[in-house]
């Protein structure tokens, strides 16, 4: 018999919950921002402005931070889900 312990069930539930949250977040961001995003080449400053806009409109579920600089010295930013969403 293949019996799962309570700890395994809790771990699986946490993983599924996280995946569901990320899927809903992605769906929300795509639906709310797809109409404002033009499908063309975007400069680094336009991309950064877009990420700032996403973070400003969703401060409880996003975190904007620098991930370093490119080989050309351009600042690189990323939007991520905070460890503890409010």
KEPA-491067 format. One record per residue (C-alpha): chain; z, x, y; residue number from 1. Coordinates in steps of 0.001 Angstrom, whole numbers, plus 500000, padded with zeros to 6 digits. Each point is the difference from the previous one (the first is absolute). Last residue first. Example, Ala and Ser with C-alpha at 12.3 -4.5 7.8 and 13.67 -1.06 7.14 Angstrom:
BEGIN
(A,(507140,513670,498940),2);
(A,(500660,498630,496560),1);
END
This chain:
BEGIN
(A,(502287,500245,540890),86);
(A,(497939,502035,497525),85);
(A,(501921,502841,498391),84);
(A,(497881,502964,498965),83);
(A,(497545,499231,502793),82);
(A,(496483,498961,499010),81);
(A,(497485,502514,501233),80);
(A,(497690,500590,502928),79);
(A,(498566,503513,500286),78);
(A,(499182,502360,502799),77);
(A,(497979,503216,500244),76);
(A,(500147,502099,503200),75);
(A,(496800,501966,500603),74);
(A,(500398,503784,499819),73);
(A,(496553,500726,498577),72);
(A,(501446,500759,496565),71);
(A,(501605,496555,500214),70);
(A,(503532,499485,501229),69);
(A,(503084,498562,498368),68);
(A,(501002,496767,498308),67);
(A,(501140,498330,503201),66);
(A,(501841,496714,499633),65);
(A,(499475,496279,500400),64);
(A,(502359,497746,498040),63);
(A,(499018,496531,498836),62);
(A,(501809,496902,498714),61);
(A,(502344,499083,502836),60);
(A,(497791,501426,502762),59);
(A,(496972,497825,499121),58);
(A,(498063,499438,503256),57);
(A,(501021,503358,501461),56);
(A,(499259,501854,496749),55);
(A,(496530,498461,499703),54);
(A,(499299,500800,503671),53);
(A,(501176,503603,499570),52);
(A,(497712,500300,496968),51);
(A,(497061,498659,502040),50);
(A,(500714,502412,502877),49);
(A,(500115,502892,497497),48);
(A,(496670,498893,498530),47);
(A,(498447,499726,503458),46);
(A,(501323,503464,500980),45);
(A,(498604,501512,496802),44);
(A,(496561,498544,500704),43);
(A,(498786,496964,498087),42);
(A,(496659,499820,498186),41);
(A,(498950,496388,499456),40);
(A,(501391,496895,498305),39);
(A,(501762,498427,502954),38);
(A,(503647,499122,499467),37);
(A,(501356,497087,502052),36);
(A,(499143,497291,497427),35);
(A,(501351,502150,497189),34);
(A,(503391,500269,501708),33);
(A,(501864,496868,499016),32);
(A,(498348,499458,496616),31);
(A,(500016,503650,498939),30);
(A,(503566,500590,501156),29);
(A,(501263,496884,498246),28);
(A,(498157,500819,496767),27);
(A,(501341,503550,500044),26);
(A,(503535,498780,500625),25);
(A,(499662,497390,497243),24);
(A,(498777,502640,497549),23);
(A,(502751,502412,501037),22);
(A,(502667,497316,499555),21);
(A,(498611,498992,496591),20);
(A,(500011,503628,498886),19);
(A,(503571,500437,501168),18);
(A,(501134,496845,498197),17);
(A,(498207,501061,496837),16);
(A,(501703,503392,500126),15);
(A,(503399,498426,500631),14);
(A,(499498,497497,497177),13);
(A,(499032,502800,497615),12);
(A,(503108,501966,500938),11);
(A,(502236,496943,499584),10);
(A,(498468,499301,496591),9);
(A,(500532,503630,498956),8);
(A,(503635,499897,501148),7);
(A,(500612,496731,498199),6);
(A,(498866,501672,496787),5);
(A,(496694,499215,498446),4);
(A,(499722,499018,496397),3);
(A,(497023,500954,497858),2);
(A,(500726,498900,496488),1);
END
